């Protein structure tokens, strides 16, 4: 009998818990529920337990839904899904103190600084990010802390890096003994060592693998931006990741490295500055996404012209590569290459992520397609279309709002007025 009473008591507690679930009702004046489809007028969104439960035409009386419902009035706003940035570096930001920080700032403090940059990103309307280059152990910890609700921040998809000796992912610009000290075990040489590095990254918690098939602008060596990783190294990394259910993103500027990465089977190419006809064919054949990061190019060009922050070798690459990004990006888009939104924030200033949308629009991409690239396409790239990317029943309540239509004026995304992630309001 005592056992039965305990069961009944437990059931009673459960019923109270269910009955007291928090209900939020949003009244949306204009609603882009599914980017790429038509804008809806005067709709009601009902949220319960972090999920979207109903999307209904008209403004439904909140009391008819739940007498204790929390009501959010966005009748004078344009409502759309939370934005997603597929290329961020939350642990740092390019500036005059980078060298000093690398010498003096502890890894733990860098981890704490990530929470600051993460909140700037979230408050800018980006509810999900893919971090593709940080001190991995602390980024994994931040990701997990956000997932557990211990700290606030955007949803983080954290990539583990794999790069070759002397390549873009390796340390540079320091005296030899410091470079030896800071060289990460993710640095590899040859296909089997790179296979080991990919497996190692996954072992310690990587959601994705990030490789660098070409040189990079921010590498403090005059080693160019052409292909650096060999085809067999790229292939082994992608295969090792695939065996463990992970995808690979490849930093790549010149077409030789883009082609090599696509042939190896990467899911996305970051930057893709010199995407040409052959690469375009491979993009379309493989279904891989291009993550353009025009904001990074714009940022380094401005820095090269107006500051002394960049070293001579970096400055020369910045002026060339940064200036060439826009023109080649729009050629790829016009040719039918799939685009996923990404900024390279960390090179650019965290919280200004939406400036990427403005640059994409200036290059010639329609506003609706830009919004789709930051919602529907990014969810597809992450294999999270079942939970993210649109405002539909059953999906996570990641919702933002701006004053008026960003389809008519993409700059509206620069000033997000309302931010909700998983049903929790962060900005209203």
C-alpha positions as CSV (number, residue, x, y, z in Angstrom):
1,X,0.0,0.0,0.0
2,X,2.8,2.4,0.8
3,X,4.4,1.7,-2.6
4,X,1.0,2.5,-4.3
5,X,0.7,5.7,-2.3
6,X,4.2,6.8,-3.4
7,X,3.3,6.1,-7.1
8,X,0.1,8.1,-6.8
9,X,2.0,10.9,-5.1
10,X,4.6,10.9,-7.9
11,X,1.8,10.9,-10.6
12,X,0.2,13.8,-8.8
13,X,3.5,15.8,-8.9
14,X,3.9,15.0,-12.6
15,X,0.4,16.2,-13.3
16,X,1.1,19.5,-11.5
17,X,4.3,19.9,-13.5
18,X,2.5,19.4,-16.8
19,X,-0.4,21.7,-15.9
20,X,2.0,24.4,-14.9
21,X,4.1,24.4,-18.1
22,X,4.8,27.9,-19.2
23,X,2.8,29.1,-22.2
24,X,3.9,32.1,-24.3
25,X,1.7,33.7,-26.9
26,X,3.3,35.9,-29.6
27,X,1.2,38.2,-31.7
28,X,3.1,38.8,-35.0
29,X,2.1,41.6,-37.3
30,X,4.1,40.2,-40.2
31,X,5.4,36.7,-40.0
32,X,8.0,35.1,-42.3
33,X,7.4,31.6,-40.9
34,X,9.3,29.8,-43.7
35,X,11.9,32.0,-45.4
36,X,11.5,31.6,-49.2
37,X,7.7,31.5,-48.9
38,X,5.2,34.3,-48.6
39,X,5.0,36.7,-45.6
40,X,1.9,36.1,-43.4
41,X,-0.1,38.9,-41.8
42,X,-1.5,38.9,-38.2
43,X,-0.7,35.5,-36.8
44,X,-0.5,34.0,-33.3
45,X,2.4,31.8,-32.3
46,X,1.9,29.6,-29.2
47,X,5.1,28.3,-27.4
48,X,5.2,25.7,-24.7
49,X,8.3,24.0,-23.2
50,X,10.7,25.6,-25.6
51,X,8.8,24.4,-28.7
52,X,6.4,26.0,-31.1
53,X,3.0,24.4,-30.4
54,X,0.7,26.3,-32.8
55,X,0.9,28.9,-35.5
56,X,-2.6,30.3,-36.2
57,X,-4.0,33.0,-38.4
58,X,-5.4,36.0,-36.6
59,X,-4.8,37.3,-33.0
60,X,-6.2,34.5,-30.8
61,X,-7.4,35.6,-27.3
62,X,-4.6,34.4,-25.0
63,X,-7.1,33.5,-22.3
64,X,-8.6,31.0,-24.7
65,X,-5.2,29.3,-24.9
66,X,-4.1,29.5,-21.3
67,X,-5.3,32.0,-18.6
68,X,-1.7,32.3,-17.3
69,X,-0.1,32.7,-20.7
70,X,2.7,35.2,-21.1
71,X,1.8,37.5,-24.0
72,X,4.3,39.2,-26.2
73,X,2.9,41.9,-28.5
74,X,4.8,42.1,-31.8
75,X,1.8,43.4,-33.8
76,X,3.9,46.3,-35.1
77,X,6.9,44.1,-36.0
78,X,8.2,41.8,-38.6
79,X,8.8,38.3,-37.1
80,X,11.2,35.7,-38.5
81,X,13.2,32.6,-37.4
82,X,16.4,33.1,-35.4
83,X,19.4,33.7,-37.6
84,X,22.3,31.3,-37.8
85,X,26.0,32.0,-38.5
86,X,28.0,29.1,-39.8
87,X,31.5,30.6,-39.3
88,X,32.4,32.3,-36.1
89,X,35.4,32.3,-33.7
90,X,33.9,33.2,-30.3
91,X,37.1,33.1,-28.3
92,X,38.7,36.1,-29.8
93,X,38.5,39.2,-31.9
94,X,41.0,40.7,-34.3
95,X,42.7,43.8,-32.8
96,X,45.9,45.5,-31.6
97,X,46.1,43.4,-28.4
98,X,46.0,39.9,-30.0
99,X,49.8,39.2,-29.4
100,X,49.6,40.4,-25.8
101,X,46.5,38.4,-25.2
102,X,48.1,35.2,-26.6
103,X,51.0,35.6,-24.1
104,X,49.1,36.8,-21.0
105,X,45.5,35.6,-21.1
106,X,44.8,32.2,-19.6
107,X,42.8,29.7,-21.6
108,X,40.3,29.8,-18.8
109,X,39.8,33.6,-19.2
110,X,39.6,33.2,-23.0
111,X,36.8,30.7,-22.3
112,X,35.0,33.3,-20.1
113,X,35.5,35.9,-22.8
114,X,33.7,33.6,-25.2
115,X,30.5,34.0,-23.1
116,X,30.7,37.7,-23.6
117,X,31.1,37.4,-27.4
118,X,28.4,34.7,-27.4
119,X,25.9,37.0,-25.8
120,X,26.7,39.9,-28.2
121,X,26.0,37.4,-31.0
122,X,22.8,36.2,-29.5
123,X,21.5,39.7,-28.8
124,X,22.2,40.5,-32.5
125,X,19.6,37.9,-33.4
126,X,21.9,34.9,-34.1
127,X,20.5,32.1,-32.0
128,X,22.7,29.4,-33.5
129,X,26.4,29.5,-34.5
130,X,29.0,27.1,-35.8
131,X,32.3,27.9,-34.1
132,X,35.1,26.7,-36.5
133,X,38.3,27.6,-34.7
134,X,38.8,28.1,-30.9
135,X,40.6,26.4,-28.1
136,X,38.4,23.3,-28.5
137,X,38.2,22.1,-24.9
138,X,36.9,25.4,-23.6
139,X,34.6,25.9,-26.5
140,X,33.1,22.4,-25.9
141,X,32.7,23.4,-22.3
142,X,30.9,26.6,-23.3
143,X,28.7,24.7,-25.7
144,X,27.7,22.1,-23.1
145,X,27.1,24.8,-20.5
146,X,24.7,26.6,-22.8
147,X,23.0,23.3,-23.7
148,X,22.5,22.5,-20.0
149,X,21.1,26.0,-19.3
150,X,24.0,26.9,-16.9
151,X,25.0,30.0,-18.9
152,X,23.2,32.0,-21.6
153,X,24.4,32.1,-25.2
154,X,23.6,31.0,-28.7
155,X,23.3,27.3,-29.6
156,X,26.9,26.3,-30.4
157,X,28.0,23.7,-33.0
158,X,31.7,23.4,-32.1
159,X,34.2,22.2,-34.7
160,X,37.5,20.6,-34.0
161,X,40.4,21.7,-36.2
162,X,42.7,19.6,-38.3
163,X,45.6,21.3,-40.1
164,X,49.1,20.6,-41.5
165,X,52.5,21.7,-40.3
166,X,53.1,25.2,-41.5
167,X,49.6,25.6,-42.9
168,X,46.9,28.1,-42.1
169,X,45.7,26.3,-39.0
170,X,49.2,26.1,-37.5
171,X,50.7,28.8,-35.3
172,X,52.7,31.6,-36.9
173,X,54.4,34.9,-36.2
174,X,56.2,33.8,-33.0
175,X,59.8,32.9,-32.2
176,X,60.5,29.1,-32.7
177,X,60.4,28.0,-29.1
178,X,57.0,29.6,-28.6
179,X,55.7,28.1,-31.8
180,X,56.8,24.7,-30.6
181,X,55.1,25.2,-27.3
182,X,51.8,26.4,-28.9
183,X,51.6,23.8,-31.7
184,X,48.5,21.8,-31.2
185,X,48.3,18.0,-31.6
186,X,45.6,18.6,-34.2
187,X,48.5,19.5,-36.6
188,X,49.3,16.6,-38.8
189,X,51.3,15.5,-41.9
190,X,50.4,12.8,-44.3
191,X,47.0,11.0,-44.7
192,X,47.3,8.6,-41.8
193,X,48.4,11.2,-39.3
194,X,45.6,13.5,-40.5
195,X,43.2,10.6,-40.0
196,X,44.5,10.3,-36.5
197,X,44.0,14.0,-35.9
198,X,40.4,13.9,-37.1
199,X,39.6,10.9,-34.8
200,X,41.3,12.7,-31.9
201,X,39.1,15.8,-32.4
202,X,36.0,13.7,-32.4
203,X,37.1,11.8,-29.4
204,X,37.3,15.0,-27.4
205,X,34.0,16.4,-28.4
206,X,34.0,17.9,-31.9
207,X,30.6,18.3,-33.5
208,X,32.3,19.0,-36.9
209,X,35.8,18.9,-38.3
210,X,37.3,22.1,-39.7
211,X,40.2,21.7,-42.2
212,X,42.3,24.3,-44.1
213,X,42.9,23.1,-47.6
214,X,44.5,26.4,-48.6
215,X,46.6,29.1,-47.1
216,X,44.9,31.9,-45.3
217,X,45.0,35.7,-45.1
218,X,45.6,35.8,-41.3
219,X,48.6,33.4,-41.4
220,X,51.6,35.5,-40.6
221,X,53.8,34.0,-43.3
222,X,54.0,34.9,-47.0
223,X,52.9,31.4,-48.0
224,X,50.0,32.5,-50.2
225,X,46.4,31.4,-50.3
226,X,46.7,28.4,-52.7
227,X,46.3,24.7,-51.9
228,X,48.3,23.4,-49.0
229,X,46.7,20.2,-47.8
230,X,47.2,17.3,-50.2
231,X,44.3,15.3,-51.7
232,X,45.1,12.2,-49.7
233,X,45.2,14.1,-46.4
234,X,41.8,15.8,-47.2
235,X,40.3,12.5,-48.2
236,X,41.4,10.7,-45.0
237,X,40.1,13.5,-42.8
238,X,36.7,13.5,-44.5
239,X,36.5,9.6,-44.4
240,X,37.4,9.5,-40.7
241,X,34.8,12.1,-39.9
242,X,32.2,10.3,-41.9
243,X,32.8,7.0,-40.2
244,X,32.0,8.7,-36.9
245,X,28.9,10.6,-38.2
246,X,30.6,14.0,-38.5
247,X,30.8,16.5,-41.4
248,X,33.8,18.5,-42.5
249,X,34.1,22.2,-43.4
250,X,37.1,23.4,-45.3
251,X,38.6,26.8,-45.3
252,X,39.6,27.5,-48.9
253,X,40.5,30.5,-51.0
254,X,42.0,29.5,-54.3
255,X,40.2,27.2,-56.7
256,X,42.7,24.4,-56.5
257,X,42.1,24.0,-52.8
258,X,38.4,24.4,-53.3
259,X,38.3,21.7,-55.9
260,X,40.5,19.3,-53.8
261,X,38.2,19.8,-50.8
262,X,35.0,19.2,-52.8
263,X,36.5,16.1,-54.4
264,X,37.3,14.9,-50.9
265,X,33.7,15.2,-49.9
266,X,33.5,18.3,-47.6
267,X,30.0,19.5,-46.6
268,X,30.9,23.2,-46.8
269,X,33.6,25.5,-48.2
270,X,34.4,28.5,-46.1
271,X,35.3,31.8,-48.0
272,X,35.6,30.2,-51.4
273,X,37.1,33.4,-52.7
274,X,38.3,32.2,-56.1
275,X,35.5,29.8,-56.9
276,X,35.6,29.3,-60.7
277,X,33.8,27.2,-63.3
278,X,35.2,23.8,-62.3
279,X,34.6,24.4,-58.6
280,X,31.0,25.5,-59.4
281,X,30.4,22.3,-61.2
282,X,31.6,20.3,-58.2
283,X,29.6,22.4,-55.7
284,X,26.4,21.6,-57.7
285,X,27.4,17.9,-58.1
286,X,28.2,17.3,-54.5
287,X,25.5,19.6,-52.9
288,X,28.1,21.3,-50.7
289,X,27.4,24.7,-49.4
290,X,29.5,27.9,-49.9
291,X,29.9,30.0,-46.7
292,X,31.1,33.3,-48.2
293,X,32.3,35.4,-45.2
294,X,32.2,38.7,-47.1
295,X,32.3,40.5,-43.8
296,X,35.8,39.1,-43.0
297,X,37.0,40.3,-46.4
298,X,35.6,43.8,-45.9
299,X,37.0,43.9,-42.4
300,X,40.6,43.0,-43.3
301,X,40.6,45.4,-46.3
302,X,39.6,48.3,-44.0
303,X,42.2,47.3,-41.4
304,X,44.9,47.0,-44.1
305,X,44.1,50.5,-45.4
306,X,43.4,52.3,-42.1
307,X,45.5,50.7,-39.4
308,X,48.9,49.2,-38.6
309,X,47.4,46.1,-36.9
310,X,48.3,43.7,-39.7
311,X,51.8,42.5,-40.5
312,X,53.2,43.2,-44.0
313,X,52.6,39.6,-45.1
314,X,49.0,39.6,-43.8
315,X,48.3,43.1,-45.2
316,X,49.3,42.1,-48.7
317,X,47.0,39.1,-48.7
318,X,44.2,41.1,-47.1
319,X,44.1,43.7,-49.8
320,X,44.1,41.2,-52.5
321,X,41.7,38.5,-51.2
322,X,39.4,40.8,-49.4
323,X,38.8,42.9,-52.5
324,X,38.0,39.9,-54.6
325,X,35.4,38.2,-52.4
326,X,32.2,39.9,-53.5
327,X,32.6,39.5,-57.2
328,X,33.3,35.8,-57.1
329,X,30.7,35.1,-54.5
330,X,27.8,36.5,-56.7
331,X,29.1,34.5,-59.7
332,X,28.8,31.3,-57.6
333,X,25.3,32.3,-56.3
334,X,24.1,33.1,-59.8
335,X,25.4,29.8,-61.1
336,X,23.3,27.9,-58.6
337,X,25.7,27.2,-55.8
338,X,24.0,26.7,-52.4
339,X,24.8,29.4,-49.9
340,X,24.9,29.2,-46.1
341,X,25.3,32.4,-44.1
342,X,28.6,32.9,-42.4
343,X,30.7,35.9,-41.3
344,X,34.0,34.8,-39.8
345,X,33.2,36.9,-36.8
346,X,36.2,37.1,-34.6
347,X,38.0,38.6,-37.6
348,X,35.1,41.0,-37.7
349,X,33.5,42.4,-34.6
350,X,31.1,40.0,-32.7
351,X,27.6,41.3,-32.7
352,X,27.8,42.9,-36.1
353,X,27.1,39.6,-37.9
354,X,24.2,41.0,-39.9
355,X,26.5,43.2,-41.8
356,X,27.3,40.1,-43.8
357,X,23.7,40.3,-45.1
358,X,24.1,43.8,-46.2
359,X,27.3,42.9,-48.1
360,X,25.6,39.9,-49.7
361,X,22.8,42.2,-50.9
362,X,25.2,44.8,-52.2
363,X,26.9,42.0,-54.2
364,X,23.5,41.2,-55.8
365,X,21.9,38.4,-53.8
366,X,18.1,39.0,-53.2
367,X,17.1,39.8,-49.6
368,X,14.7,36.8,-49.3
369,X,17.5,34.4,-50.4
370,X,19.9,36.0,-47.9
371,X,17.4,35.4,-45.1
372,X,16.9,31.8,-46.3
373,X,20.7,31.3,-46.3
374,X,20.7,32.2,-42.6
375,X,17.8,30.0,-41.6
376,X,16.6,27.2,-43.9
377,X,19.9,26.6,-45.6
378,X,22.0,26.7,-42.4
379,X,19.6,24.3,-40.7
380,X,20.0,21.9,-43.7
381,X,23.8,22.2,-43.5
382,X,23.7,21.3,-39.8
383,X,21.2,18.4,-40.4
384,X,18.9,20.2,-38.0
385,X,16.0,21.1,-40.3
386,X,13.7,19.1,-38.1
387,X,14.2,21.5,-35.2
388,X,15.5,24.8,-36.6
389,X,15.3,27.2,-39.5
390,X,11.5,28.0,-39.6
391,X,8.7,28.9,-37.3
392,X,6.6,25.8,-37.6
393,X,4.9,23.4,-35.1
394,X,7.3,21.2,-33.3
395,X,10.4,23.3,-33.9
396,X,12.5,25.1,-31.3
397,X,11.1,28.5,-30.5
398,X,14.0,30.5,-31.9
399,X,12.3,33.7,-33.0
400,X,13.5,37.3,-33.7
401,X,11.7,40.5,-34.7
402,X,12.7,43.8,-36.4
403,X,10.7,47.0,-37.0
404,X,9.8,46.4,-40.6
405,X,10.4,44.0,-43.5
406,X,14.0,43.0,-44.1
407,X,12.9,41.7,-47.5
408,X,12.3,45.3,-48.5
409,X,15.3,46.7,-46.6
410,X,17.9,44.1,-45.6
411,X,19.5,46.7,-43.2
412,X,16.6,46.0,-40.8
413,X,18.6,43.0,-39.7
414,X,21.2,45.4,-38.2
415,X,18.8,46.4,-35.5
416,X,17.0,43.3,-34.0
417,X,14.5,44.4,-31.4
418,X,13.3,41.0,-30.1
419,X,15.3,37.8,-29.5
420,X,13.9,34.5,-28.2
421,X,15.9,31.2,-28.1
422,X,14.2,28.0,-27.1
423,X,11.3,29.9,-25.8
424,X,13.3,32.2,-23.5
425,X,13.2,35.9,-24.2
426,X,16.6,37.6,-24.2
427,X,15.7,40.9,-25.8
428,X,12.3,42.6,-25.9
